[in-house]
Amino acid sequence: MAQCILHWDENFTGNALVLNGSISNLSDRSGDLPGKDWNDETSSITINSGRWKFFEHVNFQGASMELGVGQYPNMHGFPVGDNQLSSVQLLSE
Ligand SMILES: [Ca+2]
């Protein structure tokens, strides 16, 4: 099963959100603080399996980037930057 982990803070710290498939709006997932959600909060990403596409806006819109298995300790220099991620598409298992 494909697995991607979003991390609230850089270097894989803070709250973590495990994804096993696409999500069109990260606002639908609750965050680690009362009243907060995962929209525009991701600061590092772990991909354990699968190939994924990450989007700046909900419903797979805006700037995007494709990433495969690996560890991405921060979003510096990526098309979808720090605290910008709003939707995630699973491209292949
Ligand atoms: Ca966004």
PDB file of the backbone (N, CA, C, O) and the ligand in Angstrom, with CONECT records:
HET     CA  A 101       1
ATOM      1  N   MET A   1       0.847  -1.204   0.000  1.00  0.00           N
ATOM      2  CA  MET A   1       0.000   0.000   0.000  1.00  0.00           C
ATOM      3  C   MET A   1       0.877   1.247   0.000  1.00  0.00           C
ATOM      4  O   MET A   1       1.831   1.344   0.773  1.00  0.00           O
ATOM      5  N   ALA A   2       0.556   2.181  -0.855  1.00  0.00           N
ATOM      6  CA  ALA A   2       1.313   3.439  -0.903  1.00  0.00           C
ATOM      7  C   ALA A   2       1.174   4.189   0.422  1.00  0.00           C
ATOM      8  O   ALA A   2       0.111   4.198   1.041  1.00  0.00           O
ATOM      9  N   GLN A   3       2.255   4.807   0.832  1.00  0.00           N
ATOM     10  CA  GLN A   3       2.205   5.573   2.081  1.00  0.00           C
ATOM     11  C   GLN A   3       3.069   6.822   1.987  1.00  0.00           C
ATOM     12  O   GLN A   3       4.239   6.772   1.607  1.00  0.00           O
ATOM     13  N   CYS A   4       2.454   7.941   2.345  1.00  0.00           N
ATOM     14  CA  CYS A   4       3.123   9.230   2.410  1.00  0.00           C
ATOM     15  C   CYS A   4       2.805   9.845   3.773  1.00  0.00           C
ATOM     16  O   CYS A   4       1.662   9.790   4.228  1.00  0.00           O
ATOM     17  N   ILE A   5       3.799  10.423   4.416  1.00  0.00           N
ATOM     18  CA  ILE A   5       3.584  11.048   5.717  1.00  0.00           C
ATOM     19  C   ILE A   5       3.897  12.542   5.622  1.00  0.00           C
ATOM     20  O   ILE A   5       5.003  12.937   5.253  1.00  0.00           O
ATOM     21  N   LEU A   6       2.918  13.348   5.957  1.00  0.00           N
ATOM     22  CA  LEU A   6       3.125  14.802   6.032  1.00  0.00           C
ATOM     23  C   LEU A   6       3.518  15.159   7.454  1.00  0.00           C
ATOM     24  O   LEU A   6       2.964  14.629   8.418  1.00  0.00           O
ATOM     25  N   HIS A   7       4.477  16.061   7.574  1.00  0.00           N
ATOM     26  CA  HIS A   7       4.937  16.497   8.900  1.00  0.00           C
ATOM     27  C   HIS A   7       4.650  17.986   9.077  1.00  0.00           C
ATOM     28  O   HIS A   7       4.856  18.795   8.172  1.00  0.00           O
ATOM     29  N   TRP A   8       4.174  18.313  10.258  1.00  0.00           N
ATOM     30  CA  TRP A   8       3.781  19.702  10.552  1.00  0.00           C
ATOM     31  C   TRP A   8       4.986  20.639  10.500  1.00  0.00           C
ATOM     32  O   TRP A   8       4.873  21.782  10.058  1.00  0.00           O
ATOM     33  N   ASP A   9       6.150  20.144  10.959  1.00  0.00           N
ATOM     34  CA  ASP A   9       7.353  20.985  11.037  1.00  0.00           C
ATOM     35  C   ASP A   9       8.486  20.388  10.192  1.00  0.00           C
ATOM     36  O   ASP A   9       8.393  19.259   9.710  1.00  0.00           O
ATOM     37  N   GLU A  10       9.534  21.161  10.028  1.00  0.00           N
ATOM     38  CA  GLU A  10      10.689  20.711   9.254  1.00  0.00           C
ATOM     39  C   GLU A  10      11.401  19.553   9.956  1.00  0.00           C
ATOM     40  O   GLU A  10      11.235  19.329  11.155  1.00  0.00           O
ATOM     41  N   ASN A  11      12.198  18.826   9.169  1.00  0.00           N
ATOM     42  CA  ASN A  11      12.999  17.709   9.690  1.00  0.00           C
ATOM     43  C   ASN A  11      12.139  16.627  10.346  1.00  0.00           C
ATOM     44  O   ASN A  11      12.535  15.988  11.321  1.00  0.00           O
ATOM     45  N   PHE A  12      10.934  16.446   9.765  1.00  0.00           N
ATOM     46  CA  PHE A  12      10.060  15.329  10.155  1.00  0.00           C
ATOM     47  C   PHE A  12       9.626  15.409  11.619  1.00  0.00           C
ATOM     48  O   PHE A  12       9.474  14.384  12.284  1.00  0.00           O
ATOM     49  N   THR A  13       9.431  16.614  12.108  1.00  0.00           N
ATOM     50  CA  THR A  13       9.004  16.818  13.497  1.00  0.00           C
ATOM     51  C   THR A  13       7.585  17.364  13.531  1.00  0.00           C
ATOM     52  O   THR A  13       7.000  17.704  12.502  1.00  0.00           O
ATOM     53  N   GLY A  14       7.050  17.438  14.744  1.00  0.00           N
ATOM     54  CA  GLY A  14       5.678  17.889  14.919  1.00  0.00           C
ATOM     55  C   GLY A  14       4.692  16.786  14.618  1.00  0.00           C
ATOM     56  O   GLY A  14       5.073  15.628  14.446  1.00  0.00           O
ATOM     57  N   ASN A  15       3.433  17.143  14.555  1.00  0.00           N
ATOM     58  CA  ASN A  15       2.388  16.176  14.270  1.00  0.00           C
ATOM     59  C   ASN A  15       2.596  15.568  12.884  1.00  0.00           C
ATOM     60  O   ASN A  15       3.172  16.198  11.996  1.00  0.00           O
ATOM     61  N   ALA A  16       2.124  14.347  12.717  1.00  0.00           N
ATOM     62  CA  ALA A  16       2.260  13.661  11.435  1.00  0.00           C
ATOM     63  C   ALA A  16       0.898  13.214  10.929  1.00  0.00           C
ATOM     64  O   ALA A  16       0.031  12.825  11.713  1.00  0.00           O
ATOM     65  N   LEU A  17       0.715  13.272   9.614  1.00  0.00           N
ATOM     66  CA  LEU A  17      -0.519  12.809   8.980  1.00  0.00           C
ATOM     67  C   LEU A  17      -0.155  11.751   7.950  1.00  0.00           C
ATOM     68  O   LEU A  17       0.531  12.043   6.971  1.00  0.00           O
ATOM     69  N   VAL A  18      -0.611  10.528   8.166  1.00  0.00           N
ATOM     70  CA  VAL A  18      -0.310   9.420   7.256  1.00  0.00           C
ATOM     71  C   VAL A  18      -1.385   9.363   6.173  1.00  0.00           C
ATOM     72  O   VAL A  18      -2.579   9.333   6.470  1.00  0.00           O
ATOM     73  N   LEU A  19      -0.947   9.350   4.916  1.00  0.00           N
ATOM     74  CA  LEU A  19      -1.865   9.230   3.782  1.00  0.00           C
ATOM     75  C   LEU A  19      -1.606   7.917   3.053  1.00  0.00           C
ATOM     76  O   LEU A  19      -0.456   7.532   2.843  1.00  0.00           O
ATOM     77  N   ASN A  20      -2.683   7.232   2.667  1.00  0.00           N
ATOM     78  CA  ASN A  20      -2.579   6.027   1.857  1.00  0.00           C
ATOM     79  C   ASN A  20      -3.255   6.207   0.500  1.00  0.00           C
ATOM     80  O   ASN A  20      -3.352   5.265  -0.286  1.00  0.00           O
ATOM     81  N   GLY A  21      -3.720   7.423   0.236  1.00  0.00           N
ATOM     82  CA  GLY A  21      -4.361   7.713  -1.036  1.00  0.00           C
ATOM     83  C   GLY A  21      -4.551   9.207  -1.194  1.00  0.00           C
ATOM     84  O   GLY A  21      -4.144   9.991  -0.336  1.00  0.00           O
ATOM     85  N   SER A  22      -5.178   9.601  -2.309  1.00  0.00           N
ATOM     86  CA  SER A  22      -5.351  11.008  -2.615  1.00  0.00           C
ATOM     87  C   SER A  22      -6.263  11.697  -1.607  1.00  0.00           C
ATOM     88  O   SER A  22      -7.158  11.083  -1.027  1.00  0.00           O
ATOM     89  N   ILE A  23      -6.007  12.994  -1.416  1.00  0.00           N
ATOM     90  CA  ILE A  23      -6.902  13.823  -0.603  1.00  0.00           C
ATOM     91  C   ILE A  23      -7.030  15.177  -1.295  1.00  0.00           C
ATOM     92  O   ILE A  23      -6.037  15.858  -1.553  1.00  0.00           O
ATOM     93  N   SER A  24      -8.281  15.552  -1.590  1.00  0.00           N
ATOM     94  CA  SER A  24      -8.514  16.750  -2.405  1.00  0.00           C
ATOM     95  C   SER A  24      -8.511  18.039  -1.598  1.00  0.00           C
ATOM     96  O   SER A  24      -8.426  19.132  -2.157  1.00  0.00           O
ATOM     97  N   ASN A  25      -8.605  17.901  -0.261  1.00  0.00           N
ATOM     98  CA  ASN A  25      -8.627  19.116   0.564  1.00  0.00           C
ATOM     99  C   ASN A  25      -8.106  18.778   1.957  1.00  0.00           C
ATOM    100  O   ASN A  25      -8.786  18.117   2.742  1.00  0.00           O
ATOM    101  N   LEU A  26      -6.908  19.233   2.249  1.00  0.00           N
ATOM    102  CA  LEU A  26      -6.314  18.920   3.550  1.00  0.00           C
ATOM    103  C   LEU A  26      -7.019  19.639   4.706  1.00  0.00           C
ATOM    104  O   LEU A  26      -6.740  19.354   5.871  1.00  0.00           O
ATOM    105  N   SER A  27      -7.921  20.558   4.394  1.00  0.00           N
ATOM    106  CA  SER A  27      -8.735  21.171   5.450  1.00  0.00           C
ATOM    107  C   SER A  27      -9.640  20.142   6.127  1.00  0.00           C
ATOM    108  O   SER A  27     -10.120  20.352   7.241  1.00  0.00           O
ATOM    109  N   ASP A  28      -9.864  19.018   5.424  1.00  0.00           N
ATOM    110  CA  ASP A  28     -10.747  17.979   5.965  1.00  0.00           C
ATOM    111  C   ASP A  28     -10.079  17.151   7.065  1.00  0.00           C
ATOM    112  O   ASP A  28     -10.740  16.358   7.736  1.00  0.00           O
ATOM    113  N   ARG A  29      -8.781  17.336   7.245  1.00  0.00           N
ATOM    114  CA  ARG A  29      -8.065  16.556   8.258  1.00  0.00           C
ATOM    115  C   ARG A  29      -7.647  17.470   9.402  1.00  0.00           C
ATOM    116  O   ARG A  29      -7.071  18.536   9.185  1.00  0.00           O
ATOM    117  N   SER A  30      -7.946  17.033  10.624  1.00  0.00           N
ATOM    118  CA  SER A  30      -7.674  17.884  11.782  1.00  0.00           C
ATOM    119  C   SER A  30      -6.177  17.929  12.086  1.00  0.00           C
ATOM    120  O   SER A  30      -5.450  16.967  11.839  1.00  0.00           O
ATOM    121  N   GLY A  31      -5.740  19.044  12.615  1.00  0.00           N
ATOM    122  CA  GLY A  31      -4.335  19.233  12.912  1.00  0.00           C
ATOM    123  C   GLY A  31      -4.008  18.983  14.366  1.00  0.00           C
ATOM    124  O   GLY A  31      -4.817  18.430  15.111  1.00  0.00           O
ATOM    125  N   ASP A  32      -2.818  19.394  14.766  1.00  0.00           N
ATOM    126  CA  ASP A  32      -2.357  19.070  16.111  1.00  0.00           C
ATOM    127  C   ASP A  32      -2.691  20.158  17.131  1.00  0.00           C
ATOM    128  O   ASP A  32      -2.339  20.036  18.305  1.00  0.00           O
ATOM    129  N   LEU A  33      -3.358  21.204  16.697  1.00  0.00           N
ATOM    130  CA  LEU A  33      -3.763  22.258  17.614  1.00  0.00           C
ATOM    131  C   LEU A  33      -5.277  22.428  17.526  1.00  0.00           C
ATOM    132  O   LEU A  33      -5.855  22.234  16.456  1.00  0.00           O
ATOM    133  N   PRO A  34      -5.928  22.788  18.632  1.00  0.00           N
ATOM    134  CA  PRO A  34      -7.383  22.978  18.591  1.00  0.00           C
ATOM    135  C   PRO A  34      -7.780  23.990  17.517  1.00  0.00           C
ATOM    136  O   PRO A  34      -7.213  25.080  17.440  1.00  0.00           O
ATOM    137  N   GLY A  35      -8.740  23.626  16.704  1.00  0.00           N
ATOM    138  CA  GLY A  35      -9.228  24.533  15.680  1.00  0.00           C
ATOM    139  C   GLY A  35      -8.365  24.620  14.439  1.00  0.00           C
ATOM    140  O   GLY A  35      -8.672  25.383  13.523  1.00  0.00           O
ATOM    141  N   LYS A  36      -7.272  23.839  14.395  1.00  0.00           N
ATOM    142  CA  LYS A  36      -6.395  23.883  13.222  1.00  0.00           C
ATOM    143  C   LYS A  36      -6.607  22.642  12.364  1.00  0.00           C
ATOM    144  O   LYS A  36      -7.034  21.598  12.857  1.00  0.00           O
ATOM    145  N   ASP A  37      -6.305  22.767  11.083  1.00  0.00           N
ATOM    146  CA  ASP A  37      -6.338  21.624  10.188  1.00  0.00           C
ATOM    147  C   ASP A  37      -5.050  21.602   9.375  1.00  0.00           C
ATOM    148  O   ASP A  37      -4.156  22.421   9.584  1.00  0.00           O
ATOM    149  N   TRP A  38      -4.968  20.660   8.451  1.00  0.00           N
ATOM    150  CA  TRP A  38      -3.705  20.432   7.735  1.00  0.00           C
ATOM    151  C   TRP A  38      -3.528  21.322   6.509  1.00  0.00           C
ATOM    152  O   TRP A  38      -2.501  21.230   5.837  1.00  0.00           O
ATOM    153  N   ASN A  39      -4.488  22.170   6.201  1.00  0.00           N
ATOM    154  CA  ASN A  39      -4.293  23.039   5.044  1.00  0.00           C
ATOM    155  C   ASN A  39      -3.179  24.050   5.295  1.00  0.00           C
ATOM    156  O   ASN A  39      -3.180  24.740   6.314  1.00  0.00           O
ATOM    157  N   ASP A  40      -2.228  24.136   4.363  1.00  0.00           N
ATOM    158  CA  ASP A  40      -1.128  25.111   4.456  1.00  0.00           C
ATOM    159  C   ASP A  40      -0.306  24.945   5.732  1.00  0.00           C
ATOM    160  O   ASP A  40       0.063  25.929   6.372  1.00  0.00           O
ATOM    161  N   GLU A  41      -0.024  23.702   6.094  1.00  0.00           N
ATOM    162  CA  GLU A  41       0.755  23.464   7.322  1.00  0.00           C
ATOM    163  C   GLU A  41       1.958  22.536   7.123  1.00  0.00           C
ATOM    164  O   GLU A  41       2.826  22.472   7.993  1.00  0.00           O
ATOM    165  N   THR A  42       2.025  21.828   6.015  1.00  0.00           N
ATOM    166  CA  THR A  42       3.100  20.841   5.841  1.00  0.00           C
ATOM    167  C   THR A  42       4.451  21.518   5.646  1.00  0.00           C
ATOM    168  O   THR A  42       4.593  22.437   4.840  1.00  0.00           O
ATOM    169  N   SER A  43       5.451  21.039   6.410  1.00  0.00           N
ATOM    170  CA  SER A  43       6.803  21.605   6.312  1.00  0.00           C
ATOM    171  C   SER A  43       7.872  20.571   5.966  1.00  0.00           C
ATOM    172  O   SER A  43       9.001  20.944   5.648  1.00  0.00           O
ATOM    173  N   SER A  44       7.538  19.270   6.020  1.00  0.00           N
ATOM    174  CA  SER A  44       8.442  18.227   5.538  1.00  0.00           C
ATOM    175  C   SER A  44       7.598  17.005   5.175  1.00  0.00           C
ATOM    176  O   SER A  44       6.469  16.847   5.640  1.00  0.00           O
ATOM    177  N   ILE A  45       8.177  16.141   4.328  1.00  0.00           N
ATOM    178  CA  ILE A  45       7.425  15.008   3.776  1.00  0.00           C
ATOM    179  C   ILE A  45       8.292  13.752   3.770  1.00  0.00           C
ATOM    180  O   ILE A  45       9.468  13.793   3.407  1.00  0.00           O
ATOM    181  N   THR A  46       7.694  12.646   4.175  1.00  0.00           N
ATOM    182  CA  THR A  46       8.315  11.325   4.035  1.00  0.00           C
ATOM    183  C   THR A  46       7.460  10.506   3.081  1.00  0.00           C
ATOM    184  O   THR A  46       6.249  10.395   3.272  1.00  0.00           O
ATOM    185  N   ILE A  47       8.084   9.930   2.050  1.00  0.00           N
ATOM    186  CA  ILE A  47       7.353   9.022   1.154  1.00  0.00           C
ATOM    187  C   ILE A  47       7.965   7.634   1.293  1.00  0.00           C
ATOM    188  O   ILE A  47       9.114   7.409   0.915  1.00  0.00           O
ATOM    189  N   ASN A  48       7.186   6.711   1.839  1.00  0.00           N
ATOM    190  CA  ASN A  48       7.667   5.348   2.055  1.00  0.00           C
ATOM    191  C   ASN A  48       7.408   4.447   0.861  1.00  0.00           C
ATOM    192  O   ASN A  48       8.133   3.476   0.644  1.00  0.00           O
ATOM    193  N   SER A  49       6.374   4.763   0.082  1.00  0.00           N
ATOM    194  CA  SER A  49       6.089   3.987  -1.118  1.00  0.00           C
ATOM    195  C   SER A  49       5.131   4.762  -2.002  1.00  0.00           C
ATOM    196  O   SER A  49       4.361   5.599  -1.530  1.00  0.00           O
ATOM    197  N   GLY A  50       5.191   4.471  -3.288  1.00  0.00           N
ATOM    198  CA  GLY A  50       4.323   5.137  -4.246  1.00  0.00           C
ATOM    199  C   GLY A  50       4.947   6.388  -4.825  1.00  0.00           C
ATOM    200  O   GLY A  50       5.978   6.874  -4.358  1.00  0.00           O
ATOM    201  N   ARG A  51       4.284   6.901  -5.870  1.00  0.00           N
ATOM    202  CA  ARG A  51       4.669   8.177  -6.455  1.00  0.00           C
ATOM    203  C   ARG A  51       3.484   9.120  -6.279  1.00  0.00           C
ATOM    204  O   ARG A  51       2.341   8.742  -6.536  1.00  0.00           O
ATOM    205  N   TRP A  52       3.758  10.349  -5.840  1.00  0.00           N
ATOM    206  CA  TRP A  52       2.726  11.273  -5.395  1.00  0.00           C
ATOM    207  C   TRP A  52       2.901  12.636  -6.058  1.00  0.00           C
ATOM    208  O   TRP A  52       4.002  13.013  -6.459  1.00  0.00           O
ATOM    209  N   LYS A  53       1.789  13.366  -6.164  1.00  0.00           N
ATOM    210  CA  LYS A  53       1.834  14.734  -6.690  1.00  0.00           C
ATOM    211  C   LYS A  53       1.231  15.663  -5.637  1.00  0.00           C
ATOM    212  O   LYS A  53       0.170  15.384  -5.077  1.00  0.00           O
ATOM    213  N   PHE A  54       1.910  16.742  -5.386  1.00  0.00           N
ATOM    214  CA  PHE A  54       1.548  17.668  -4.307  1.00  0.00           C
ATOM    215  C   PHE A  54       1.140  19.013  -4.907  1.00  0.00           C
ATOM    216  O   PHE A  54       1.789  19.520  -5.822  1.00  0.00           O
ATOM    217  N   PHE A  55       0.051  19.583  -4.375  1.00  0.00           N
ATOM    218  CA  PHE A  55      -0.526  20.789  -4.983  1.00  0.00           C
ATOM    219  C   PHE A  55      -0.649  21.936  -3.978  1.00  0.00           C
ATOM    220  O   PHE A  55      -0.884  21.745  -2.785  1.00  0.00           O
ATOM    221  N   GLU A  56      -0.477  23.129  -4.530  1.00  0.00           N
ATOM    222  CA  GLU A  56      -0.576  24.357  -3.738  1.00  0.00           C
ATOM    223  C   GLU A  56      -2.010  24.638  -3.269  1.00  0.00           C
ATOM    224  O   GLU A  56      -2.220  25.183  -2.186  1.00  0.00           O
ATOM    225  N   HIS A  57      -2.991  24.262  -4.096  1.00  0.00           N
ATOM    226  CA  HIS A  57      -4.387  24.576  -3.794  1.00  0.00           C
ATOM    227  C   HIS A  57      -5.222  23.300  -3.664  1.00  0.00           C
ATOM    228  O   HIS A  57      -4.783  22.217  -4.051  1.00  0.00           O
ATOM    229  N   VAL A  58      -6.427  23.443  -3.116  1.00  0.00           N
ATOM    230  CA  VAL A  58      -7.335  22.300  -2.997  1.00  0.00           C
ATOM    231  C   VAL A  58      -7.777  21.835  -4.386  1.00  0.00           C
ATOM    232  O   VAL A  58      -7.647  22.562  -5.370  1.00  0.00           O
ATOM    233  N   ASN A  59      -8.301  20.609  -4.443  1.00  0.00           N
ATOM    234  CA  ASN A  59      -8.805  20.016  -5.689  1.00  0.00           C
ATOM    235  C   ASN A  59      -7.728  19.925  -6.771  1.00  0.00           C
ATOM    236  O   ASN A  59      -8.011  20.056  -7.961  1.00  0.00           O
ATOM    237  N   PHE A  60      -6.486  19.698  -6.331  1.00  0.00           N
ATOM    238  CA  PHE A  60      -5.377  19.435  -7.244  1.00  0.00           C
ATOM    239  C   PHE A  60      -5.149  20.589  -8.223  1.00  0.00           C
ATOM    240  O   PHE A  60      -5.015  20.387  -9.430  1.00  0.00           O
ATOM    241  N   GLN A  61      -5.110  21.802  -7.668  1.00  0.00           N
ATOM    242  CA  GLN A  61      -4.933  23.012  -8.480  1.00  0.00           C
ATOM    243  C   GLN A  61      -3.675  23.764  -8.020  1.00  0.00           C
ATOM    244  O   GLN A  61      -3.108  23.490  -6.963  1.00  0.00           O
ATOM    245  N   GLY A  62      -3.268  24.718  -8.856  1.00  0.00           N
ATOM    246  CA  GLY A  62      -2.144  25.584  -8.522  1.00  0.00           C
ATOM    247  C   GLY A  62      -0.808  24.929  -8.806  1.00  0.00           C
ATOM    248  O   GLY A  62      -0.734  23.936  -9.530  1.00  0.00           O
ATOM    249  N   ALA A  63       0.249  25.489  -8.232  1.00  0.00           N
ATOM    250  CA  ALA A  63       1.590  24.928  -8.424  1.00  0.00           C
ATOM    251  C   ALA A  63       1.613  23.497  -7.921  1.00  0.00           C
ATOM    252  O   ALA A  63       0.890  23.142  -6.990  1.00  0.00           O
ATOM    253  N   SER A  64       2.467  22.662  -8.557  1.00  0.00           N
ATOM    254  CA  SER A  64       2.511  21.256  -8.170  1.00  0.00           C
ATOM    255  C   SER A  64       3.918  20.708  -8.314  1.00  0.00           C
ATOM    256  O   SER A  64       4.791  21.313  -8.937  1.00  0.00           O
ATOM    257  N   MET A  65       4.109  19.532  -7.711  1.00  0.00           N
ATOM    258  CA  MET A  65       5.389  18.826  -7.842  1.00  0.00           C
ATOM    259  C   MET A  65       5.159  17.344  -7.638  1.00  0.00           C
ATOM    260  O   MET A  65       4.337  16.930  -6.821  1.00  0.00           O
ATOM    261  N   GLU A  66       5.915  16.538  -8.408  1.00  0.00           N
ATOM    262  CA  GLU A  66       5.852  15.090  -8.265  1.00  0.00           C
ATOM    263  C   GLU A  66       7.055  14.618  -7.476  1.00  0.00           C
ATOM    264  O   GLU A  66       8.185  15.038  -7.726  1.00  0.00           O
ATOM    265  N   LEU A  67       6.795  13.733  -6.512  1.00  0.00           N
ATOM    266  CA  LEU A  67       7.883  13.196  -5.695  1.00  0.00           C
ATOM    267  C   LEU A  67       7.705  11.688  -5.549  1.00  0.00           C
ATOM    268  O   LEU A  67       6.586  11.183  -5.465  1.00  0.00           O
ATOM    269  N   GLY A  68       8.836  10.982  -5.520  1.00  0.00           N
ATOM    270  CA  GLY A  68       8.841   9.545  -5.282  1.00  0.00           C
ATOM    271  C   GLY A  68       9.378   9.223  -3.905  1.00  0.00           C
ATOM    272  O   GLY A  68       9.533  10.104  -3.058  1.00  0.00           O
ATOM    273  N   VAL A  69       9.660   7.952  -3.693  1.00  0.00           N
ATOM    274  CA  VAL A  69      10.126   7.497  -2.384  1.00  0.00           C
ATOM    275  C   VAL A  69      11.349   8.291  -1.938  1.00  0.00           C
ATOM    276  O   VAL A  69      12.312   8.449  -2.688  1.00  0.00           O
ATOM    277  N   GLY A  70      11.294   8.784  -0.709  1.00  0.00           N
ATOM    278  CA  GLY A  70      12.409   9.556  -0.177  1.00  0.00           C
ATOM    279  C   GLY A  70      11.985  10.375   1.017  1.00  0.00           C
ATOM    280  O   GLY A  70      10.829  10.356   1.442  1.00  0.00           O
ATOM    281  N   GLN A  71      12.959  11.098   1.546  1.00  0.00           N
ATOM    282  CA  GLN A  71      12.701  11.973   2.689  1.00  0.00           C
ATOM    283  C   GLN A  71      13.037  13.393   2.287  1.00  0.00           C
ATOM    284  O   GLN A  71      14.122  13.670   1.777  1.00  0.00           O
ATOM    285  N   TYR A  72      12.098  14.282   2.521  1.00  0.00           N
ATOM    286  CA  TYR A  72      12.227  15.682   2.115  1.00  0.00           C
ATOM    287  C   TYR A  72      12.107  16.540   3.378  1.00  0.00           C
ATOM    288  O   TYR A  72      10.996  16.845   3.812  1.00  0.00           O
ATOM    289  N   PRO A  73      13.250  16.934   3.977  1.00  0.00           N
ATOM    290  CA  PRO A  73      13.255  17.536   5.311  1.00  0.00           C
ATOM    291  C   PRO A  73      12.702  18.949   5.373  1.00  0.00           C
ATOM    292  O   PRO A  73      12.373  19.446   6.450  1.00  0.00           O
ATOM    293  N   ASN A  74      12.599  19.601   4.214  1.00  0.00           N
ATOM    294  CA  ASN A  74      11.953  20.918   4.179  1.00  0.00           C
ATOM    295  C   ASN A  74      11.490  21.182   2.758  1.00  0.00           C
ATOM    296  O   ASN A  74      11.841  20.449   1.834  1.00  0.00           O
ATOM    297  N   MET A  75      10.703  22.227   2.592  1.00  0.00           N
ATOM    298  CA  MET A  75      10.112  22.542   1.295  1.00  0.00           C
ATOM    299  C   MET A  75      10.831  23.707   0.610  1.00  0.00           C
ATOM    300  O   MET A  75      10.316  24.277  -0.352  1.00  0.00           O
ATOM    301  N   HIS A  76      12.000  24.050   1.098  1.00  0.00           N
ATOM    302  CA  HIS A  76      12.747  25.166   0.523  1.00  0.00           C
ATOM    303  C   HIS A  76      13.080  24.899  -0.937  1.00  0.00           C
ATOM    304  O   HIS A  76      13.648  23.856  -1.262  1.00  0.00           O
ATOM    305  N   GLY A  77      12.734  25.823  -1.812  1.00  0.00           N
ATOM    306  CA  GLY A  77      13.050  25.700  -3.222  1.00  0.00           C
ATOM    307  C   GLY A  77      12.107  24.816  -4.021  1.00  0.00           C
ATOM    308  O   GLY A  77      12.286  24.666  -5.229  1.00  0.00           O
ATOM    309  N   PHE A  78      11.108  24.227  -3.375  1.00  0.00           N
ATOM    310  CA  PHE A  78      10.142  23.400  -4.097  1.00  0.00           C
ATOM    311  C   PHE A  78       9.018  24.274  -4.667  1.00  0.00           C
ATOM    312  O   PHE A  78       8.729  25.342  -4.126  1.00  0.00           O
ATOM    313  N   PRO A  79       8.382  23.820  -5.764  1.00  0.00           N
ATOM    314  CA  PRO A  79       7.267  24.593  -6.339  1.00  0.00           C
ATOM    315  C   PRO A  79       6.135  24.829  -5.343  1.00  0.00           C
ATOM    316  O   PRO A  79       5.513  25.891  -5.336  1.00  0.00           O
ATOM    317  N   VAL A  80       5.877  23.824  -4.502  1.00  0.00           N
ATOM    318  CA  VAL A  80       4.922  23.993  -3.405  1.00  0.00           C
ATOM    319  C   VAL A  80       5.770  24.188  -2.140  1.00  0.00           C
ATOM    320  O   VAL A  80       6.374  23.239  -1.639  1.00  0.00           O
ATOM    321  N   GLY A  81       5.806  25.403  -1.639  1.00  0.00           N
ATOM    322  CA  GLY A  81       6.739  25.755  -0.577  1.00  0.00           C
ATOM    323  C   GLY A  81       6.231  25.440   0.817  1.00  0.00           C
ATOM    324  O   GLY A  81       5.217  24.766   1.001  1.00  0.00           O
ATOM    325  N   ASP A  82       6.963  25.947   1.784  1.00  0.00           N
ATOM    326  CA  ASP A  82       6.652  25.701   3.185  1.00  0.00           C
ATOM    327  C   ASP A  82       5.252  26.225   3.531  1.00  0.00           C
ATOM    328  O   ASP A  82       4.911  27.362   3.205  1.00  0.00           O
ATOM    329  N   ASN A  83       4.456  25.396   4.185  1.00  0.00           N
ATOM    330  CA  ASN A  83       3.116  25.782   4.627  1.00  0.00           C
ATOM    331  C   ASN A  83       2.213  26.234   3.473  1.00  0.00           C
ATOM    332  O   ASN A  83       1.448  27.189   3.606  1.00  0.00           O
ATOM    333  N   GLN A  84       2.317  25.529   2.338  1.00  0.00           N
ATOM    334  CA  GLN A  84       1.467  25.852   1.187  1.00  0.00           C
ATOM    335  C   GLN A  84       0.625  24.664   0.716  1.00  0.00           C
ATOM    336  O   GLN A  84      -0.331  24.843  -0.039  1.00  0.00           O
ATOM    337  N   LEU A  85       0.971  23.467   1.153  1.00  0.00           N
ATOM    338  CA  LEU A  85       0.328  22.270   0.597  1.00  0.00           C
ATOM    339  C   LEU A  85      -1.156  22.187   0.966  1.00  0.00           C
ATOM    340  O   LEU A  85      -1.533  22.317   2.131  1.00  0.00           O
ATOM    341  N   SER A  86      -1.995  21.965  -0.069  1.00  0.00           N
ATOM    342  CA  SER A  86      -3.448  21.915   0.156  1.00  0.00           C
ATOM    343  C   SER A  86      -4.130  20.648  -0.358  1.00  0.00           C
ATOM    344  O   SER A  86      -5.225  20.319   0.098  1.00  0.00           O
ATOM    345  N   SER A  87      -3.501  19.920  -1.310  1.00  0.00           N
ATOM    346  CA  SER A  87      -4.079  18.653  -1.755  1.00  0.00           C
ATOM    347  C   SER A  87      -2.970  17.741  -2.255  1.00  0.00           C
ATOM    348  O   SER A  87      -1.896  18.199  -2.646  1.00  0.00           O
ATOM    349  N   VAL A  88      -3.250  16.433  -2.236  1.00  0.00           N
ATOM    350  CA  VAL A  88      -2.244  15.436  -2.573  1.00  0.00           C
ATOM    351  C   VAL A  88      -2.884  14.353  -3.435  1.00  0.00           C
ATOM    352  O   VAL A  88      -3.953  13.843  -3.101  1.00  0.00           O
ATOM    353  N   GLN A  89      -2.235  14.002  -4.536  1.00  0.00           N
ATOM    354  CA  GLN A  89      -2.756  12.975  -5.427  1.00  0.00           C
ATOM    355  C   GLN A  89      -1.793  11.793  -5.469  1.00  0.00           C
ATOM    356  O   GLN A  89      -0.593  11.972  -5.679  1.00  0.00           O
ATOM    357  N   LEU A  90      -2.315  10.596  -5.270  1.00  0.00           N
ATOM    358  CA  LEU A  90      -1.518   9.387  -5.442  1.00  0.00           C
ATOM    359  C   LEU A  90      -1.487   9.036  -6.929  1.00  0.00           C
ATOM    360  O   LEU A  90      -2.529   8.780  -7.533  1.00  0.00           O
ATOM    361  N   LEU A  91      -0.287   9.025  -7.517  1.00  0.00           N
ATOM    362  CA  LEU A  91      -0.152   8.751  -8.950  1.00  0.00           C
ATOM    363  C   LEU A  91      -0.026   7.271  -9.239  1.00  0.00           C
ATOM    364  O   LEU A  91      -0.651   6.759 -10.168  1.00  0.00           O
ATOM    365  N   SER A  92       0.778   6.582  -8.448  1.00  0.00           N
ATOM    366  CA  SER A  92       0.943   5.134  -8.633  1.00  0.00           C
ATOM    367  C   SER A  92       1.375   4.498  -7.324  1.00  0.00           C
ATOM    368  O   SER A  92       2.081   5.109  -6.522  1.00  0.00           O
ATOM    369  N   GLU A  93       0.942   3.267  -7.122  1.00  0.00           N
ATOM    370  CA  GLU A  93       1.239   2.555  -5.877  1.00  0.00           C
ATOM    371  C   GLU A  93       2.727   2.246  -5.777  1.00  0.00           C
ATOM    372  O   GLU A  93       3.169   1.649  -4.796  1.00  0.00           O
TER     373      GLU A  93
HETATM  374 CA    CA A 101      -2.319  26.155  -0.155  1.00  0.00          CA2+
END
